[in-house]
Structures are given as C-alpha cells and as structure tokens.
Amino acid sequence: EVIFVRNATEGINLVAYGYGLKFLGKGDVIVSTEMEHHSNLVPWQELARRTGAELRFIRLTDRGELDQESLEALGSANVKLVAATHVSNSLGTVNDVAAIARWAHHHDAVMVCDGAQAAPHRPVDMLALGCDFYAISGHKICGPGIGALWGREHLLEAMDPFLTGGGQIAK
C-alpha cells in the first residue's frame, strides 16, 4: 500500500489525478482547510476546475485550529473527498486526523492527509488515523529526495494510472 514518489506534492497529485478525475464530477464537494500548504491546496483547486466539483474550506479559529462548527456547517451534500494536513507547516497546529477521517467516512468521502510535517516528528499509524491516503516527503525526515504515498489497497487498485508508458505496457 506504499507507492514511492518524488515528494508529498507528487503523492497528492497522484491522488488528485488518478482518483479524483475518475470519481469526482460536477456537483461533488471537495473539503479542505484554510491552513493547507500549496501542495495540498492547488491539486484540489485544479481538480475542482477540471471536474466541476466545488471546493469548500474548514475555517480556522483565532487560535489557528480547525473550527469544528465550520466543519459541521459544511453539510454532507455530495462530499466526496476531504484533504487536510496532519501538522501545519506555518502554524504548527496538529490536526485531529482521526476525527476528520471519521467525519469524511460518515459522509462516504475519502480522506487525504498531507503528512509531510508530521512524519518527521511523531509516530504515524495509518490504521489508527483512519485516513485513506497519506503523503510524506523524504527530505523532511533527513532522507533522500523521495517521498511516499500510502493508500488503501482497494482505492489504489481503483485509480487510473497517473503516469503511463515504460514497462507497464505488455503488448
């Protein structure tokens, strides 16, 4: 359930293009937060533009935390994908990914987590977090210029290829 990529940005884009373009369309809703790094914002803006989906945001409190009331106010109509950072690169806020994932799953949506800032500083247990995709960057953990995308096997299998050619063509 791990795919090696160049960085977290590529992992998130892999989900946006391989999963999002296949399963989201006009009238669907993508939920993100106001604290996202561009790596976990621009792919969803582009996905919304290409598919006709609507991008909505969980607002922040004055303390720089996610506003739970704002999340509940988003409603459930056609929410298909929820994208949130585990730890904000600018605020240092640690989000309750498990709670966000439960909300997403309650609305039959998939949860995509940007873990680039969290993985270097805390244990990351995918099953306990409950997210469906989790992206990290190797350079954030003093590793080489590589990243990884963890995804639930059934979702990865359902995705269309993000990059094509090379050895994947048998005939």
N, C-alpha and C positions, 0 to 999 in steps of 0.2 A: 504493500500500500504506500510505498515511498517512491517518488519519482525525483531523480536528480535533475536540477535545472541550474541556470546561471546564477540566480538570486531569487529573493522573495518576490520581486516585481514580476519576473517571468512566471513563477508559480501561480501568482494571482491572475495574470493574463491568460495562462493556460486554462484556468477555471472559467474565466470570462468568455473566452472564445470556444473552448471545447465543450463546456457545459452550458453556459449562458446563451450562446447563439442557437443552440439546439432546443433548449427547454423554456426560454422566455420569449414573450411576444407582446404585442400591443395590449394594453390594459393590465399587464402584470406589474408588480411593485417590487423594487429593489430597495432594501432598507440599509442605510449605513449610518455613520455617526459624524458629528461635526468636528471630531478630533483626528480624523484619518490623515495619515501621510499620503502624499500623492500616489504612492504605489498601490494603495488600497482605496483610492478615490477615482482617479482618472479611468481605470479599466471599467468601472461601473458607470461612469458618465458616458463613456463611449458605447458600452453595451446598451444603455438606455436609448441613446441616439439611434443606434442601428436596429433595435428591435421594436421601438415604440413603447417600451416599458417606462414606468415613472420611477424616478429616484427620490426617495424621501429620507429625512435625516432625524436621528435621535439627537435632541438638543443637549446642551451641557448646562449644569448648574453653575452658580457663581464660584463654586469650589473646583471647577474643572472636572466634574464627574458626570457620568451619564444620568440624565434626568429620567427616572423611572416613569413618571407621569407622561412625559413626552413619548416614551416607547409605547405605553398603553394607548395613548391618543392616536397613534398611527393606524389603529384598527387592524383588521385582518383581511380585508378585501384583496384577494389575489396576491398576497405577499408570497414571492417565490424564492427570494434569495436575501439573506442577511449577511452583511460584511462588517466586521469590527476588528479593531486592533486588540491584542491582548494587553499590551502596555504601550501607552502613548509615547512617541519619541520626543514630543515637545513639552508635554505636561507632566510626564512621569506617572500618570494615572494608570492604575492596574484595574482593568475591567473584569467584572464577574462573567467570564466567557460561558461558564456552565449555565448561568441564569439566562443569558442571551440565547444560547443554543436551545434551552428548553422552550423559550418563547418562540423561537423560529420553528422548532419542530411542532409545537402546538398549532402553528398556522400552516403546517405542511410545507415549510420552506427549508432550504439547505442553509447551513451556517458556514461561512468562510472566515477564517481568522488569520490575520497578519501577526505572526509570532516572531517577527524579526527582532523586536526589542525584548521579548520575554525569554526566549530560548537561552540567551547567554547568562541570565541572572536567576532563573528559577527552574525547578523540575517541571517538565511538561508531560502530562499524562493525557494522551488523546482521548481515551475512553472516559476518563473522569470529566474532561472538559466538555465532551459531547458534541464538539464541532464535527463538521463533515469534511472540511478541508482545512489544512493548517500549513502556512508557508513560512520558511525561515531562510536566512542568508548566512552562509558560512563565514563571511568576513566579520560579521558581528560577534562571532564566537572565536575570533582569532584563528579562523581556518582559512583555507584557500578560497579563491574566487569561485565559489559554488554555492548552490542553495538546494533546498529540498521542498517538495510539496508532498505532504501526507494527505491521502484521501481515502474515504471508504471504498473498498474494492468494487462494490456494485455501482457506485457513482462513477468511478474511473472507467469501468467497463462500458458504461452507457454513453460516455463522452465521445464526440467526434475527434479525430486527430487534429492536433494544433499545428504541427509541422508535418509535412509529408515528403516522401521520396526516400532515397537511400535504400537500406536493407529491408524496409517494410513491404516492398513490392515483390511478390513471389513470381508473378508472370505478367 
